[in-house]
């Protein structure tokens, strides 16, 4: 704790430095309260229960001198529902930029692709899946420690990335986390085939094995970007690690099932393009994952372990293709974004936790500024065509001043007609929230 306090003091002290003739220092911050409760239409056991109770402060320091710059930001968050006080370090990097090359070293967010809230080529940075507010946010990515070297021409840029340290997604593993049952089920059914008896066994999380912290276990990426009069075009290549672990289930009768995990390598090739069409912009993005590892179902893993004394694989390798096409339109305070996305996995899915080869859906975002741009009404919706489940996010945001904004909104999860689906499974976490934000 003393080190965290010392870091915060150092950052604040640095912000007080007077800018020089060729440089300067800026310090900005955001203080926010976010409170939410389950919606009235959820089940009685969930209805009215608080799902959000966060108070946070995010401070950012930006210093520059000539061709050199430095950025650092940190977040302090208190969750009144769990009593947790968390300090997390965001981006902290130094940057040097010349006329034709640049270098960035440190903790940074690397964003790939032109999709809005949907990951296609955006595979480098892991996601924060630790709470409801992070999962529903469009910017849930966590920074990685990386070196980025760039060469810049008149209308093209070439970037290479080296990420020496493994970074995994933040998972909702703490007891009492409302999202935990959706990542790791509380129980699994186990059938003894000889007698036909089925038991419901509890699960206990043990440990996830991460890659070794050695030089040759790093991650690597490359990006080529071209900015032309008729379109913007980017090509991507990435060799790294999956941000989510493959789960391993071990039967421990009569205690239940222990769950551990491990991470596998990931290879991706991708491309995107943006074409201006009058007041609109057409966006396209695609990614190919050769022989990607897909999680086997818990029942399949337990059965294979009971039939073999040797170690078994937790996954099957399949080729995967992801694609997205979207359009953006802006006119007189209106903003409209619509995206169609699809994902296809080759070969049989019989043994996998994923059920369908082909998954696709649609996202829509509409917003309108009113009252001299002090009030913004917005609506975001996502429809999964496979199960016809959806996620709806209406919000009204009012600017009391340039610094203070108040928001009222809801996160609504709707099940499909026959199955809950990915988003419908969260139906009892549908919440109405209020948010107050001060920025400087």
Secondary structure, DSSP 8 states (H G I E B T S, - for coil): -HHHHHHHHHHHHHHTS---SSEEEEEEEEEEEEEEEE-TTS-TTTTT-EEEEEEEEEEEEEEEETTEEEEEEEEEEEETTTTEEEEEEEEEEEEEE-SSEEEEEEEE----SS-SS--SS--SS-BB-SSHHHHT-S--B--EEEEEEEEE-SSEEEEEEEE-S----B---STT-TTHHHHS-SEEEEEETTTTEEEEEEEEEEEEE---SSGGG-EEEEEEEEE-SS-EEEEEEEEEE-SS-EEEEEEETTTEEEEEEE--EEEEEEEEEEEEETTEEEEEEEEEEEEEEEEB-HHHHHHHHHH-SS---SEEEEEEEEEEEEEEEEETTEEEEEEEEEEEE-S--TTBS---SEEEEEEEEEEEEETTTTEEEEEEEEEETTTTEEEEEEEEEEESSSSEEEEEEEEEEE--SS--HHHHTTGGG-EEEEEEEEE-
